Amino acid sequence: MQFLQSLKARARELKQFTLVAYYAARDPRTPIVARVLALLVAAYALSPIDLIPDFIPVLGYLDDIVLVPLGLALVIRLLPDDVLASARQQAGRAADRPTSKWAAGVIVVVWLLVLAWLGRWLVGAIGR
């Protein structure tokens, strides 16, 4: 049980650092290398598309467990202290805001429509 709680705490931490990277990337004081890397890491961490699909046993989650924390650690090292402090404040405020179940539903419906369209396209392409 303690392992599960520890794992949940680490996941919340990772989400918080992802938000920090996102807000740091939007700050004009952030060096361009750190900005590009922060955007790439945040996009990869928040994207449902992975380099290695999650349905592949062990390897599917290995990229999330290794790549995202390493990328975030590198971004944090590249950030100036004042930018990091500002990004942490913004991420803290964003994490305190309530989530919208309606917006999540809209996103899910859009993804389902995209997948349905892709499925129809693949079936049509295979049938030719």
N, C-alpha and C positions, 0 to 999 in steps of 0.2 A: 504494500500500500504506500509506503514511504517513497519507493522508487517512482511510482506513478505521480505522486505529488511533486517530486523533484523534476520529473519530466515535464509536467505542466508548467512549473515555474520557469524552466529553461525555455519552453515554447513562448511564454509571455515575454520573457527577456528578449528573445530573438525577434519577436514582432515589434517590440519597443525600439530595438536597434535598427530595424528596417525602416521604421518611421523616422528615426533620427537621420538615417542616410538620405531618405527622401527629402526631408526639410533642409538638410545641409546642401543637397544638390541644387535646390532652388535659391539658395543664398548667393548673391552676387560676389560676396567676399571669398567664396570657395574657389580654390585653384581649379583650373579647367580639367586637369587629370583626375582630381578627386571628384569633381562634379560628374564627369562621364562615368567613372567607375561606380559612384553612388547610384546614379540612375540605372545602370545596368544591373547592379546587385539588387536594388529595390524592385525593379521590374521582374527580374528572375524569381525573387522570393515571393512576390505577390501574384505572379502569373500561374495559371493552371497548367501551362505547358512547360515540361521539363526536358532536359537533355536526355535523361534516361527515364522512360515512363514509370510511374509509381507501381504499376501492376507487375513489374518484373521483381520477383522476390529478392530481398536484401538490397540489390543494386539500385532499385527504384528509389529508395529513400536515402541511399548513401550520398547521392549528389546533393540532396537537400541538407543532409547532416554535415557534409564537409564543405561544399562550395560556398553556401550562403554565409556561414560563420567566418570562413577565411576571408571572403570578400568584404564583409562588414568590418572585420578587424583591420583590414588594410585601409578601408575608407576612413575609419576612426583615426588611424595613425597619420593619415594625410591631411586631416582637417586642422586648421588653426584653432586654438583654444576658445577664442570668442565665438567662432562659428559653431563649434561643438556645443558650447553652453546654450546658445540661442536655439539650436536645433533640438536639444534635449527639452528645453522649455516648451517649444511648439509641439513636440511629440507627446509630452505629458498632458498638455491641454487637449490634444486630439484624442488621446486614449480615454480621457474622462468624458468625452461627448457620447451621448447615446447612439446606438447603431440603428439603422433604419431597415426593418424587415421588408418594407415595401420596396426599397431600392435593391436589396439583395434579391428579391423575387424577380424584379425586372431584369437584372443581370442574368439570373438563371434562365429566364425565358429567352433572352437574346442568345445565350450560348446554345440552348436547345434548338432554336431555329437555325442557327449556323450549322450545328451538327446534322440536323435533318436535311438541310440543303446540301451539305457535303456528302451525306449518305446517298441522296438521290443522284447527285452528280457522279459519284463513284459507281453506283449501280448502272447508270446510263453509259458510263465510259467502259465498263467491263462488258456490257451487253452488246457493244458495237463490234 
